[in-house]
């Protein structure tokens, strides 16, 4: 009963402020203030305030919020572990067959010849790039090299 009275008082005060704003020829502000003032009154009329008051003082409801929090925490933890595993298992599986092939088959010069554009004369750096794990940003690097960045 107290919450409903307070919401009605807030709505009345807000409508009074909207009337003052309209009197000062600030009609857009008056409409916005009136809209905000009518929200608590609408919540009281729909019964949302009564439901919220019952929920706020119910230990069962708080236990339910705790259970929802634990469920959310479990979802987020499993998602993080899944992403970490996917990154760890995908990397070595892809790198193991791909990394030795350029260094053994084509040699350092072949791998450097394919990648060298503006970076010619730095074969050690190119060898390091060729031996690095499968690079997800190789296409981006190629675009940047093409534009001289």
C-alpha positions in Angstrom: 0.0 0.0 0.0 2.9 2.4 0.8 4.6 1.7 -2.5 1.4 2.4 -4.5 1.0 5.7 -2.6 4.6 6.7 -3.3 4.2 5.9 -7.0 1.1 7.9 -7.2 2.8 10.9 -5.5 5.8 10.6 -7.9 3.4 10.6 -10.8 1.5 13.6 -9.6 4.7 15.5 -9.0 6.0 14.6 -12.4 2.8 15.7 -14.1 3.0 19.0 -12.1 6.6 19.5 -13.4 5.3 18.7 -16.9 2.6 21.3 -16.6 5.2 23.9 -15.5 7.4 23.0 -18.5 4.4 23.3 -20.9 3.6 26.7 -19.3 7.2 27.9 -20.2 6.6 26.8 -23.8 8.9 23.8 -23.6 6.4 21.3 -25.0 8.9 18.6 -26.0 10.4 18.6 -22.5 6.9 18.7 -21.0 5.8 15.6 -23.0 9.0 13.7 -22.0 8.5 14.6 -18.3 4.8 13.5 -18.5 5.8 10.2 -20.1 8.3 9.5 -17.3 5.8 10.5 -14.7 3.2 8.1 -16.0 5.4 5.1 -15.8 5.1 4.6 -12.0 1.4 5.0 -12.2 1.2 2.4 -15.0 3.3 0.0 -12.9 0.9 0.4 -10.0 -2.2 -0.1 -12.2 -0.8 -3.3 -13.8 0.1 -4.8 -10.4 3.8 -4.9 -11.1 4.7 -2.9 -8.0 2.7 -5.4 -5.8 4.4 -8.3 -7.4 7.8 -6.7 -7.0 7.1 -6.0 -3.3 6.1 -9.6 -2.7 9.2 -10.8 -4.6 11.6 -8.5 -2.8 10.7 -9.9 0.6 10.4 -13.6 -0.4 13.3 -15.8 0.6 12.2 -18.4 -2.1 12.4 -15.7 -4.8 15.9 -14.7 -3.6 16.9 -18.4 -3.7 15.6 -18.6 -7.2 17.7 -15.6 -8.2 20.7 -17.4 -6.7 20.0 -20.5 -8.7 19.7 -18.4 -11.9 23.0 -16.8 -11.0 24.7 -20.1 -10.5 23.3 -21.4 -13.8 24.5 -18.3 -15.6 28.0 -18.7 -14.1 28.1 -22.4 -15.2 27.1 -21.4 -18.8 29.8 -18.7 -18.9 32.5 -21.0 -17.4 31.8 -23.9 -19.8 31.8 -21.4 -22.7 35.2 -20.1 -21.6 36.6 -23.6 -21.2 35.2 -24.6 -24.6 36.8 -21.6 -26.3 40.1 -22.2 -24.6 40.1 -25.9 -25.7 39.1 -25.1 -29.2 42.0 -22.6 -29.5 44.5 -25.1 -28.0 43.5 -28.2 -30.0 43.0 -26.4 -33.3 46.4 -24.8 -33.2 48.7 -27.8 -32.8 46.6 -30.0 -35.2 46.8 -27.5 -38.0 50.4 -26.4 -37.3 52.0 -29.9 -36.9 51.5 -30.9 -40.6 51.8 -27.4 -42.1 54.9 -26.1 -40.3 57.5 -28.7 -41.4 56.4 -28.8 -45.0 57.6 -25.4 -46.1 60.9 -25.6 -44.4 61.7 -29.1 -45.6 60.2 -29.1 -49.1 60.7 -25.6 -50.4 63.6 -24.5 -48.1 64.0 -21.1 -46.5 64.5 -19.4 -49.8 61.3 -20.8 -51.3 59.2 -19.7 -48.3 60.8 -16.3 -48.2 60.4 -15.9 -52.0 56.6 -16.5 -51.7 56.1 -14.0 -48.9 58.8 -11.4 -49.7 57.7 -8.2 -51.2 58.8 -5.1 -49.4 60.5 -7.3 -46.8 63.2 -8.7 -49.1 66.6 -8.9 -47.5 65.3 -10.2 -44.2 65.3 -14.0 -44.7 65.5 -14.8 -40.9 62.3 -12.9 -40.3 60.6 -14.6 -43.2 61.8 -18.0 -41.9 60.3 -17.2 -38.5 57.0 -16.3 -40.2 57.0 -19.5 -42.2 57.7 -21.6 -39.1 55.1 -19.7 -37.0 51.7 -21.4 -36.2 49.0 -21.2 -38.9 48.5 -17.4 -39.2 44.9 -16.3 -39.2 45.8 -12.8 -40.2 47.8 -13.7 -43.3 45.2 -12.3 -45.7 45.0 -9.1 -43.7 48.8 -8.8 -43.8 48.7 -9.3 -47.6 46.2 -6.5 -48.0 48.3 -4.2 -45.8 51.5 -5.1 -47.8 49.6 -4.4 -51.0 48.8 -0.9 -49.8 52.3 -0.3 -48.5 51.3 -0.2 -44.8 
